[in-house]
């Protein structure tokens, strides 16, 4: 593991079922910043199988990580929408837990 990465293990997260958290997620600073932007209400997702993330109205520079966050169940659309439509993004319980167990940004 690299020094700038954080490891989240399901046993560390309390109040969630084991299946609600990916078995072992490694989140780097960029992924944590993306989660914080979603938590602050500054993010939108496109409604699709590979949801694209937009922060402050601009396409996120790391869509690969955005896809991983969505597929790992850390972020999701806050509401249903048409295919390709942008809707507000929200953190799941696992996403909130991931932010809770990681150190705050300096």
N, C-alpha and C positions, 0 to 999 in steps of 0.2 A: 504494500500500500504506500502511496506517495504521501508526503507530509501534509499536502493541502487537501487531502480527501478525508471524508468522514464516513465511518461505517455505521450503519443502523441495523440492529438485529432485532427480530420480533420479540425476543424475551425482554429487551430493554423497554419496549413500549407497553405501557399498562393501559388497561381499559379497552383493548382491541383483541379481537380473535386472531389467532395465529395466521389464518388465511387472509386477513385484511391487510397484512403488511408483506411486501415482497420478501422472500427468504433471506436475501442479503443484498442490500442496496448500497452502492457507493455513490455518494453525491459530492461533486467537487464544488468549488466556489461559484462557478457559473450556474450550476443546477440549483444551488441554494438561493442565489440571487433571483432566479426565475420563480422559485417558489415564493419568495418574499414579495415579488411584484404581483403575483396572483393573490396572495394574502392581502395586499394593500388595495386590491380592486382595480389595478392598472392593466390587467391582461384580458385578452379575448382569445377564444379558440375557434377554429373553423369546425363545422360539423362534418366529419368525414372519418374514414377508417384510420387515416394518418393525419390527425388534427394538427394544423399549423398554429403556432402561438404568436400573437401580436402583443407587444407591450407599448403602451402609450401610443397606439395606433400604427406602430411601425413593426414590420415583420422581424421576428427574433432572428439573430444572426446564427443561432445554433438549433436548427429545426430537428436535427438528429436527437439532441438531448430533450427537446420538447416532446418528440414522439415517445422517447423512453419514459419520461415522466407520466405521460398519459397512459401508456401501455402498462406501466408498473402500478397504476392506480393511485398516483399521488395528486393528479389534477384531472378535472373533468369539466364539461360544459355545465354552466349553472342552470341552463334551461334548454329545452328542445328547440331545434331549428331546422330549416331546410338544408339539404345537402349543399355544402360549400359556404353556407351563411356563417358570419362571425357572430358569436354569442359570448357573453361574459364568462370568464373562466373562474372556477372555484377550487379550493383545496378539498380533498377528501379527508376522512379521518386519518388515514395513513399519512397524507401530506402534512396535516397539522402536527401529527406526532413526529414526523421527520424534522420539522422546524423546531419543535419543542426540545428535542434531544441533541440538537446541534448547537455549538457555541454561537453567540450573537456576533454579528459582523462588527469589526472594530471601526 
